[in-house]
Amino acid sequence: MQPHESRSGVGESRPGARESRRVERESRSEARESRSRARESRPQEPESRRPGRRVPVLALHGTFGTAQSFAPVEGLRLIAHDQRGHGAASQRGPFDREAFVADAAAQIRAAGVGPCVVLGHSMGGLTAYQLAARHPELVSALVVVDEGAVVPPSILDVTGWPVHLGSRALWQEFFVDSPAPEYFLRSVVRDEHGWRLAFDYADMMEVQRHCVGDWWDDWLGSTCPALLLRAEHSMLLTGEHAAEMAARRPNTELVEFAGCGHWLHEQQPQAFADTVLSFLDRHGLSR
């Protein structure tokens, strides 16, 4: 076959090929438009709540907890570490307030996110507002969860707890009557001797003792926006004391969670996240 005949044959087939490609392009264009219309018809999530657009929040857990204490909470970009003496943290003592505040400051600097929102539950809430008072350049806003400006000497005596049990199920049975069993069970780990809690009992007694005190100077020592969350059935923070904290500190909002105990972020995680996000939105701190 001669070259000319080959070119002529190919040339004769082009109109049909062009038509086929045109139809294919139109079909793809219609599909794209259809997908676009479908996206536009769906409810859109607020930009501040989309992954990648949220501000980082340093989350500080309470005594006996771990970084996983905030696992039930979704919708927030949390940076959480095991605090000294807890979980996999390498630091043991000292357990004074200065040590915990220094750790939190170091975590913010290491992550390069300061100033940032700092959220703390119980002991972590105490650390959060002490950090804001002593290192205001690192904190843009506070979320303090069920912790007062005066911490009473209500220490949980754990010295008689078992050191090891034969299974995780036995720990579940041990904590079955706890108001927040999952909070404690997140600290259950396995070693060569069996199943244990990821903290030393003597250390936890020391941690609790150092939290007790009158910390009004620290609570009043910062001016950034603050959200104080109280559980209706709190065993540590009375309604009267929470109201006084909000009244005496400017730029502070108080929200009470009905029907909740001390571990309110475990018991109402979605309402907890929504409340925190709304607070951040109001102060232009959500992204």
C-alpha positions in Angstrom: 0.0 0.0 0.0 1.3 3.4 -1.0 1.7 6.2 1.5 -0.8 8.4 -0.3 -3.5 5.7 0.0 -2.8 5.3 3.7 -3.2 9.1 4.3 -6.4 9.1 2.3 -7.9 6.3 4.2 -7.1 7.9 7.6 -8.4 11.2 6.3 -11.7 9.6 5.4 -12.2 8.2 8.9 -11.6 11.6 10.7 -15.2 13.1 10.6 -16.6 10.2 12.5 -13.8 10.3 15.1 -14.3 14.0 15.6 -18.0 13.5 16.1 -17.3 10.7 18.6 -14.9 12.9 20.6 -17.3 15.9 20.5 -20.1 13.7 22.0 -17.7 12.3 24.6 -16.6 15.9 25.6 -20.2 17.0 25.9 -21.0 14.0 28.0 -18.1 14.7 30.4 -19.1 18.4 30.6 -22.7 17.5 31.5 -21.4 15.1 34.2 -19.2 17.8 35.7 -22.2 20.2 35.8 -24.4 17.6 37.4 -21.8 16.9 40.1 -21.4 20.7 40.7 -25.2 21.1 41.0 -25.3 18.2 43.5 -22.5 19.7 45.6 -24.3 23.1 45.6 -27.5 21.5 46.7 -25.9 19.8 49.8 -25.7 21.7 53.1 -22.3 23.2 53.4 -20.2 22.8 56.5 -19.1 26.1 57.9 -15.5 26.9 56.8 -14.3 27.2 60.4 -15.3 23.6 61.0 -13.6 22.0 58.0 -10.4 20.0 58.5 -7.4 22.2 58.0 -9.2 25.4 58.8 -9.4 25.0 62.5 -7.0 26.7 64.9 -4.8 24.3 67.0 -6.0 23.8 70.6 -3.6 22.6 73.3 -5.7 20.1 75.3 -4.5 19.3 78.9 -6.1 16.3 80.5 -6.9 15.9 84.2 -5.4 13.7 86.9 -5.4 9.9 86.1 -6.0 10.8 82.4 -4.0 10.6 79.2 -3.9 12.4 75.9 -6.6 10.0 74.8 -9.0 11.4 77.4 -10.2 13.7 74.6 -10.8 10.9 72.1 -14.6 11.2 72.2 -14.4 14.9 71.2 -14.6 15.5 67.4 -14.6 18.7 65.4 -11.6 20.3 67.2 -8.0 20.3 66.1 -6.5 19.1 69.4 -2.9 18.9 70.3 -2.7 16.6 73.3 0.2 15.1 75.3 0.4 12.7 78.3 1.1 15.0 81.2 4.1 14.3 83.5 3.5 11.2 85.6 0.7 10.0 83.3 0.5 7.5 80.4 3.7 7.3 78.3 5.2 10.6 79.6 8.9 10.3 80.3 8.8 12.9 83.1 8.0 11.9 86.7 8.4 14.4 89.5 8.4 17.1 90.6 4.6 17.5 90.5 4.3 21.1 91.6 2.2 23.6 89.6 5.3 25.3 88.2 6.4 22.0 86.6 3.1 21.4 84.8 2.9 25.0 83.6 6.4 24.8 82.3 5.6 21.6 80.4 2.5 23.2 78.8 4.6 26.2 77.7 7.2 23.9 76.3 4.6 21.9 74.3 3.3 25.1 72.7 6.8 26.3 71.8 7.8 22.9 70.4 4.7 22.8 68.2 5.2 26.3 67.1 1.6 27.2 67.5 1.7 30.0 70.1 -0.3 32.0 70.9 -3.0 29.3 70.8 -6.2 28.3 72.5 -5.6 26.2 75.6 -8.2 23.8 76.9 -7.9 22.0 80.1 -10.1 19.6 82.1 -9.9 19.5 85.9 -6.2 19.6 86.8 -5.6 20.5 83.1 -7.9 23.5 83.5 -5.9 24.7 86.5 -2.7 24.4 84.4 -4.4 26.2 81.5 -5.3 29.3 83.4 -2.0 29.4 85.3 -0.3 29.2 82.0 -2.3 32.2 80.7 -1.4 34.2 83.8 2.3 33.4 83.7 2.9 33.2 80.0 0.2 35.4 78.4 2.1 35.6 75.1 1.4 31.9 74.6 -2.4 31.9 75.1 -5.0 33.4 72.9 -8.0 32.0 74.7 -8.9 29.7 77.6 -11.4 26.8 77.9 -11.5 25.7 81.5 -13.5 22.5 82.1 -15.0 22.0 85.6 -12.1 23.5 87.6 -12.4 26.3 90.2 -10.2 29.2 91.3 -10.1 27.5 94.6 -9.4 23.7 94.5 -10.7 21.9 97.6 -8.8 19.1 99.3 -11.0 16.4 97.9 -8.3 13.9 97.1 -9.1 10.5 95.6 -7.1 7.9 97.6 -5.8 5.4 95.2 -3.1 3.8 97.4 -5.3 0.8 98.0 -6.0 0.1 94.3 -4.6 -3.1 92.8 -1.3 -2.8 91.0 -1.9 -5.5 88.5 -5.0 -7.5 87.4 -5.1 -10.5 85.1 -7.0 -8.9 82.2 -8.5 -5.7 81.0 -11.9 -7.1 81.7 -11.1 -7.3 85.4 -10.2 -3.5 85.3 -13.6 -2.9 83.6 -15.2 -4.7 86.5 -13.1 -2.7 89.0 -14.3 0.6 87.5 -17.9 -0.5 86.8 -19.3 1.8 89.5 -17.1 4.8 88.5 -19.0 7.8 87.0 -16.6 7.7 84.1 -15.2 4.2 83.6 -13.8 4.9 80.1 -11.7 7.8 81.4 -9.8 5.5 83.7 -9.8 2.5 81.3 -7.9 4.6 78.7 -4.9 4.4 81.2 -5.0 0.6 81.4 -1.9 -1.0 79.7 -0.3 -4.4 79.6 3.2 -5.3 80.8 5.1 -8.5 81.7 3.2 -8.8 85.0 -0.3 -8.3 83.6 -2.6 -5.3 83.2 -2.0 -2.1 85.1 -2.8 1.6 85.1 -0.3 3.8 83.4 0.6 5.9 86.4 2.2 5.4 89.8 -0.3 5.7 92.7 2.1 7.7 94.9 2.7 10.1 92.1 -1.1 10.6 91.6 -1.5 11.4 95.3 1.3 14.0 95.0 -0.2 15.5 91.8 -3.6 15.9 93.6 -2.0 17.5 96.7 -0.2 20.1 94.6 -3.5 21.1 92.9 -5.2 22.0 96.2 -5.2 25.7 97.1 -6.5 29.2 96.5 -5.6 30.2 92.9 -7.6 33.3 92.5 -4.6 35.4 91.6 -3.9 33.1 88.6 -7.5 33.0 87.5 -7.7 36.8 87.5 -4.2 37.2 86.1 -5.0 37.0 82.4 -7.3 39.0 80.1 -7.8 36.7 77.1 -11.3 35.4 76.3 -12.2 32.5 78.6 -14.9 29.9 78.5 -15.7 28.2 81.8 -17.6 25.0 81.5 -19.3 23.5 84.5 -21.0 20.1 84.9 -24.4 20.4 86.7 -23.5 17.5 89.0 -19.9 18.5 89.4 -18.2 17.2 92.6 -15.5 19.9 92.5 -17.1 23.1 91.2 -20.2 24.5 92.7 -22.6 26.7 90.8 -22.0 29.6 93.1 -18.2 29.4 92.8 -18.4 29.1 89.0 -20.7 32.2 88.8 -18.3 34.1 91.0 -15.4 33.2 88.7 -17.3 34.5 85.7 -18.4 37.7 87.4 -14.9 38.6 88.7 -12.9 37.9 85.6 -13.7 40.1 82.6 -14.1 38.5 79.2 -15.4 35.3 80.7 -18.4 33.2 79.6 -20.0 30.5 81.8 -21.8 27.5 80.4 -23.4 24.8 82.5 -23.9 21.3 81.0 -27.2 19.9 82.3 -27.2 16.3 83.5 -23.5 15.9 83.4 -20.9 14.9 86.0 -17.2 16.0 86.2 -16.2 14.3 82.9 -18.7 16.3 80.8 -16.6 16.0 77.6 -16.9 12.2 77.9 -20.6 12.3 78.6 -21.7 14.9 76.0 -18.8 15.1 73.5 -20.8 16.6 70.6 -22.4 19.3 72.7 -18.9 20.0 74.2 -17.3 20.4 70.8 -20.1 22.6 69.5 -20.0 24.8 72.6 -16.2 25.3 72.2 -16.4 25.9 68.5 -19.2 28.5 69.0 -17.0 30.3 71.6 -14.1 30.3 69.2 -16.3 31.6 66.3 -17.6 34.5 68.4 -14.0 35.6 69.2 -12.7 35.1 65.6 -10.4 32.3 66.8 -11.8 29.3 64.9 -9.3 29.5 62.0 
